[in-house]
Amino acid sequence: LAGCKLRDSSASGNNQTLTGTIAPNGFAVFNYDNHLNAEGDTIYLICGNKQIDSYTYSSALVADGKSAARQPDGTGNFILGVPTPGFPNNAFPPAIHDFRG
């Protein structure tokens, strides 16, 4: 991720420099919370001078604590779901079974 950053569409261009590597079939969490505009915005993934990807979100993403992710992982359309750091992207939380009597 050397040379890559997250940037929003604001005039100040809130930048977050990325570091580290993503292993093949691995996962990465990009926490951009401190820069999210509550009314919605667009976040860009830029490496060098090239835009790699972008996502435009609405106020619903921020208000509900949702996560935006591609499903299937890294290739499909963006979905809104629950954060799943370190695990495959999932639009819905795993079922919780209550086995108490």
PyMOL commands that set and color helices and strands:
alter all, ss='L'
color gray80, all
select helices_A, chain A and resi 33-35+59-63
alter helices_A, ss='H'
color red, helices_A
select strands_A, chain A and resi 4-8+15-17+40-47+50-58+67-71+77-81
alter strands_A, ss='S'
color yellow, strands_A
deselect
rebuild
show_as cartoon
